[in-house]
Amino acid sequence: MRSRSIGVSVLTTTALFALTTGCAPVGGSKAADVGRAARAAAQASAGATPAPAAKGKGTGKGTGMLADLSGAEILSQSHEAMRKVESARVVAKMHDGDSPVDFDLTLDKKGSCNGVIRYEGMGKVDLVKSAELMHFRGDAAYWRAVAAKKHTPGKQTDAMVTMLADRWLKMPVSDPKAAAMGRVCDLDKLTGGGDRPSPLARKGETVTIDGKQALAVVTAAKEGTETDYIATQGAPYVLKSTIAGDKTGEALFSAFGTPVDTALPEGADVLDLSKPGSGGPAESV
């Protein structure tokens, strides 16, 4: 069974290095090499507070009495509910090598995306993606880290930071670089549960996550032990997913059905990379 948390890790790591290799002034490292090294950071139990065991039926259609179902049956219902989700917010913590990464994204099945990815020691990147356009904005620390990875001389680095730090860069989604970055906006991969639920899935304790009651279901995954916390009221959405073992990490899911805002801040300074002569970071420095 593919881990939902590790799927989140791979997607966001790929997004970072698509930005780095696609828009850096020189050369390029392989995103796949870094993606394989990505490791999530948070403890599997973080954010789950013990609560009294759930009683009675869930109020959502088709949820049934989760406490009376097997672990595999609970996951099956949850997978179906998550498959139907049109939009959601995903907040996760992980490691990229030795560098912690935090991100907060709201995204939908149309490929729209809005959020921020923060890399310790590499600054942060804001993303806004609509059906037609991709916008991203790195801070000064991000662009300096990009330049350092490419061994860019100091004066060129300073010039790049002066022109690009905290400035939105724009490109059509048809651009190959935008397509690589847009992978992080894949709602199905971020919320999907992978293969058919294992018959060995086992129910755990009832906990409270972000004020909502959830039932833990534990499954043996390729990367270790995965625990999904399933809402016991309303639709049986996954509220949290963790992985513990060779890789560790967590992802929190919320704001199901919330529309994604793809509008840039009013008065945003935008560099259009699709226009002739814009050159982008590669020519600008």
Backbone torsions as a table, in degrees:
resi	resn	phi	psi	omega
1	MET	NA	128.0	179.3
2	ARG	-72.4	133.9	179.4
3	SER	-75.7	129.8	176.7
4	ARG	-64.4	-40.7	-178.6
5	SER	-65.8	-41.8	-179.7
6	ILE	-71.6	-32.2	173.8
7	GLY	-60.1	-39.7	175.2
8	VAL	-60.8	-43.9	-178.2
9	SER	-60.6	-47.3	-177.9
10	VAL	-63.7	-43.4	-177.6
11	LEU	-63.4	-45.7	-176.7
12	THR	-72.3	-34.4	176.9
13	THR	-65.9	-42.2	176.8
14	THR	-60.4	-40.4	-179.7
15	ALA	-60.4	-45.2	179.8
16	LEU	-58.1	-49.6	-173.1
17	PHE	-80.5	-14.3	167.4
18	ALA	-67.7	-41.1	176.1
19	LEU	-63.2	-45.2	-175.9
20	THR	-64.7	-50.1	-175.8
21	THR	-76.5	-30.4	-177.2
22	GLY	-78.6	-25.8	-172.1
23	CYS	-127.2	9.4	179.9
24	ALA	-81.1	158.9	-175.8
25	PRO	-69.1	-28.7	-179.1
26	VAL	-143.9	154.6	168.5
27	GLY	55.0	-158.5	178.7
28	GLY	174.1	133.5	173.8
29	SER	-90.9	163.6	-177.5
30	LYS	-84.8	123.9	-179.7
31	ALA	-61.9	-36.0	-177.6
32	ALA	-62.8	-37.7	179.9
33	ASP	-63.1	-41.6	-179.9
34	VAL	-73.3	-37.5	179.8
35	GLY	-59.0	-38.1	-179.8
36	ARG	-68.3	-21.9	-178.2
37	ALA	-91.1	-5.4	-175.8
38	ALA	-66.2	133.3	177.7
39	ARG	-135.3	133.5	179.0
40	ALA	-79.4	156.2	-167.5
41	ALA	-108.6	-30.7	-167.8
42	ALA	-74.9	151.8	175.8
43	GLN	-66.6	146.1	-175.5
44	ALA	-62.6	-25.7	-177.1
45	SER	-94.0	-1.7	-175.0
46	ALA	-63.0	136.4	174.6
47	GLY	85.4	-3.1	-179.8
48	ALA	-106.7	113.5	-177.1
49	THR	-105.7	128.3	-178.3
50	PRO	-57.3	142.9	178.0
51	ALA	-142.8	165.7	178.8
52	PRO	-59.0	150.7	-179.1
53	ALA	-62.9	145.1	-179.1
54	ALA	-72.2	145.6	176.6
55	LYS	-131.2	150.0	175.3
56	GLY	81.9	-178.1	-176.5
57	LYS	-86.6	151.8	171.0
58	GLY	-70.7	155.0	-177.0
59	THR	-87.2	-15.0	-177.5
60	GLY	-81.7	152.4	179.8
61	LYS	-62.5	129.0	174.7
62	GLY	82.3	-1.7	-178.1
63	THR	-73.7	-32.6	-179.4
64	GLY	65.4	-167.9	177.5
65	MET	-94.5	93.7	-172.3
66	LEU	-57.3	-37.0	-177.6
67	ALA	-62.7	-21.1	-179.3
68	ASP	-95.8	-1.1	-179.7
69	LEU	-96.9	160.8	175.0
70	SER	-76.6	166.0	178.2
71	GLY	-59.0	-42.6	-179.8
72	ALA	-64.9	-38.2	179.4
73	GLU	-66.9	-39.2	177.8
74	ILE	-63.4	-46.0	179.5
75	LEU	-64.2	-36.9	179.1
76	SER	-61.3	-44.8	177.5
77	GLN	-64.8	-40.7	-179.1
78	SER	-66.1	-42.7	178.8
79	HIS	-59.6	-41.6	179.7
80	GLU	-65.2	-41.2	179.0
81	ALA	-65.1	-43.6	-179.6
82	MET	-68.1	-31.8	178.7
83	ARG	-62.6	-29.6	-177.5
84	LYS	-88.9	-5.8	-178.7
85	VAL	-65.5	128.2	-179.3
86	GLU	-89.6	-26.1	177.9
87	SER	-159.0	157.5	-178.5
88	ALA	-165.9	164.8	172.9
89	ARG	-106.5	135.7	179.6
90	VAL	-125.0	123.1	177.8
91	VAL	-120.5	127.0	-175.5
92	ALA	-141.9	161.8	176.3
93	LYS	-131.7	141.8	-178.8
94	MET	-160.9	-179.8	172.9
95	HIS	-118.3	137.8	168.7
96	ASP	-108.7	95.8	-170.5
97	GLY	66.8	-119.6	178.3
98	ASP	-99.2	4.7	-174.9
99	SER	-104.9	117.5	177.7
100	PRO	-62.4	145.0	177.5
101	VAL	-129.5	130.2	173.6
102	ASP	-119.0	143.5	173.2
103	PHE	-148.1	157.5	-177.2
104	ASP	-142.4	109.3	-174.9
105	LEU	-129.0	139.7	167.6
106	THR	-112.8	129.2	-173.1
107	LEU	-148.9	162.3	179.9
108	ASP	-136.3	176.0	-175.0
109	LYS	-73.5	-11.5	176.6
110	LYS	-81.2	-5.6	-178.6
111	GLY	94.2	1.6	176.4
112	SER	-71.6	149.6	-173.6
113	CYS	-156.8	143.0	178.0
114	ASN	-150.6	126.5	178.1
115	GLY	169.2	-166.8	-175.0
116	VAL	-138.4	142.8	174.2
117	ILE	-121.4	125.8	-178.3
118	ARG	-113.8	129.1	-178.9
119	TYR	-118.0	118.8	179.3
120	GLU	-62.7	126.1	-178.4
121	GLY	84.1	-4.2	179.4
122	MET	-132.5	14.6	177.0
123	GLY	73.0	-149.4	-177.3
124	LYS	-141.5	159.0	177.7
125	VAL	-130.4	129.3	172.8
126	ASP	-95.5	140.6	179.4
127	LEU	-125.8	136.7	169.8
128	VAL	-138.6	117.6	-178.6
129	LYS	-128.2	130.3	173.6
130	SER	-111.4	-170.9	179.9
131	ALA	-67.8	-24.6	-175.8
132	GLU	-110.6	-29.6	-169.7
133	LEU	-129.5	150.1	171.3
134	MET	-117.9	128.7	173.1
135	HIS	-119.9	138.9	171.6
136	PHE	-142.8	153.7	-175.7
137	ARG	-143.8	116.7	177.0
138	GLY	-101.5	146.6	176.9
139	ASP	-83.7	-179.5	-176.3
140	ALA	-60.9	-41.2	-179.6
141	ALA	-62.9	-37.6	178.5
142	TYR	-62.5	-50.6	-176.5
143	TRP	-67.0	-33.5	175.9
144	ARG	-67.1	-37.7	177.5
145	ALA	-66.4	-39.7	176.7
146	VAL	-60.7	-46.6	179.9
147	ALA	-61.9	-40.2	179.7
148	ALA	-62.8	-39.9	179.1
149	LYS	-64.2	-28.4	-178.5
150	LYS	-98.0	5.4	179.1
151	HIS	56.3	40.7	179.9
152	THR	-74.6	135.0	178.3
153	PRO	-57.4	155.0	-174.1
154	GLY	-56.8	-44.9	-177.9
155	LYS	-66.0	-38.9	177.2
156	GLN	-66.9	-38.8	177.3
157	THR	-61.1	-47.1	179.9
158	ASP	-59.6	-41.0	179.7
159	ALA	-65.1	-42.0	180.0
160	MET	-63.6	-45.3	-180.0
161	VAL	-62.9	-42.4	179.7
162	THR	-58.6	-40.7	-175.7
163	MET	-84.8	-28.8	-169.7
164	LEU	-111.9	-23.1	-175.4
165	ALA	-59.9	130.5	177.2
166	ASP	59.8	27.6	177.5
167	ARG	-117.9	135.3	179.1
168	TRP	-73.4	133.6	172.1
169	LEU	-108.2	136.5	-172.2
170	LYS	-123.3	139.2	174.8
171	MET	-154.4	153.6	176.9
172	PRO	-69.2	150.9	-179.3
173	VAL	-66.7	-16.1	177.5
174	SER	-73.0	-16.8	177.9
175	ASP	-66.3	133.1	-179.0
176	PRO	-55.0	-36.6	179.7
177	LYS	-66.4	-38.9	178.2
178	ALA	-65.7	-38.2	178.9
179	ALA	-61.8	-40.6	179.0
180	ALA	-65.0	-44.3	178.8
181	MET	-65.8	-34.5	-175.6
182	GLY	-68.3	-10.4	180.0
183	ARG	-61.0	-29.3	180.0
184	VAL	-68.2	-16.8	-178.3
185	CYS	-93.7	22.3	179.9
186	ASP	-89.1	97.2	-177.3
187	LEU	-61.5	-40.3	-177.8
188	ASP	-60.2	-40.8	-179.5
189	LYS	-72.7	-33.3	-178.7
190	LEU	-75.4	-31.6	-177.6
191	THR	-103.7	-12.2	-175.5
192	GLY	-68.4	151.5	-179.5
193	GLY	-101.4	1.8	177.5
194	GLY	84.9	-131.3	-172.5
195	ASP	-80.9	-177.3	177.2
196	ARG	-59.1	136.3	-178.6
197	PRO	-54.8	137.4	179.3
198	SER	-69.7	137.8	176.0
199	PRO	-64.9	-14.0	179.6
200	LEU	-87.6	-3.4	178.8
201	ALA	-55.1	137.1	-173.6
202	ARG	-126.6	136.5	177.6
203	LYS	-70.4	141.0	175.7
204	GLY	-112.1	-148.5	-177.7
205	GLU	-83.7	165.1	173.4
206	THR	-90.8	131.6	-175.3
207	VAL	-131.7	171.6	175.0
208	THR	-114.0	125.1	179.4
209	ILE	-124.6	117.0	179.2
210	ASP	53.3	41.0	177.4
211	GLY	80.8	1.4	-178.5
212	LYS	-114.5	141.6	-179.8
213	GLN	-79.8	136.5	-178.3
214	ALA	-143.3	150.0	178.7
215	LEU	-106.3	125.9	-179.7
216	ALA	-77.5	137.6	173.4
217	VAL	-128.2	123.8	-173.6
218	VAL	-105.1	133.1	-178.2
219	THR	-135.3	142.0	172.8
220	ALA	-77.5	120.8	179.2
221	ALA	-113.9	167.9	-178.8
222	LYS	-59.7	-36.8	-176.8
223	GLU	-85.7	-10.5	-177.3
224	GLY	152.0	-139.9	179.5
225	THR	-105.5	121.0	178.8
226	GLU	-100.6	136.4	175.6
227	THR	-122.8	122.1	175.2
228	ASP	-106.8	134.4	178.8
229	TYR	-105.6	110.4	-170.7
230	ILE	-100.5	130.6	179.2
231	ALA	-60.3	133.8	-179.9
232	THR	-96.4	-6.5	176.5
233	GLN	-123.4	140.3	-175.3
234	GLY	73.6	-158.4	178.4
235	ALA	-63.1	143.1	-176.5
236	PRO	-78.9	61.9	178.9
237	TYR	-72.9	152.9	169.5
238	VAL	-77.1	120.9	178.5
239	LEU	-92.4	-25.7	179.4
240	LYS	-157.0	146.2	176.6
241	SER	-136.4	132.4	179.6
242	THR	-129.7	157.7	174.3
243	ILE	-133.5	135.5	179.3
244	ALA	-135.6	130.6	-178.5
245	GLY	153.1	-130.5	176.8
246	ASP	-60.6	-33.3	174.7
247	LYS	-126.1	147.6	179.1
248	THR	-131.5	150.0	178.6
249	GLY	175.2	175.8	179.4
250	GLU	-150.5	154.2	174.4
251	ALA	-142.7	134.2	177.9
252	LEU	-107.8	138.3	-177.6
253	PHE	-121.6	134.6	-179.0
254	SER	-159.1	-172.7	176.8
255	ALA	49.4	44.8	179.5
256	PHE	-64.1	129.8	179.2
257	GLY	84.6	0.7	179.7
258	THR	-75.6	127.4	179.4
259	PRO	-61.4	148.1	179.0
260	VAL	-91.7	126.8	177.9
261	ASP	-85.0	113.1	-178.4
262	THR	-107.2	14.2	178.4
263	ALA	-86.5	136.5	175.6
264	LEU	-76.1	157.9	176.5
265	PRO	-57.6	144.4	179.5
266	GLU	-59.7	134.7	180.0
267	GLY	77.0	15.5	-178.3
268	ALA	-63.0	139.0	176.9
269	ASP	-85.2	113.4	-172.4
270	VAL	-121.4	131.8	172.4
271	LEU	-103.3	117.5	-177.5
272	ASP	-87.0	106.6	-177.9
273	LEU	-74.9	-10.3	-178.8
274	SER	-86.4	-12.8	-177.5
275	LYS	-82.5	138.4	177.5
276	PRO	-57.6	134.7	178.5
277	GLY	90.0	-11.1	179.0
278	SER	-68.2	-36.2	173.7
279	GLY	73.8	-35.1	-176.9
280	GLY	71.9	-174.9	-178.4
281	PRO	-56.4	-34.1	-175.7
282	ALA	-63.4	-42.0	-179.9
283	GLU	-85.1	-29.6	-174.1
284	SER	-64.1	-27.2	-178.7
285	VAL	-109.8	NA	NA
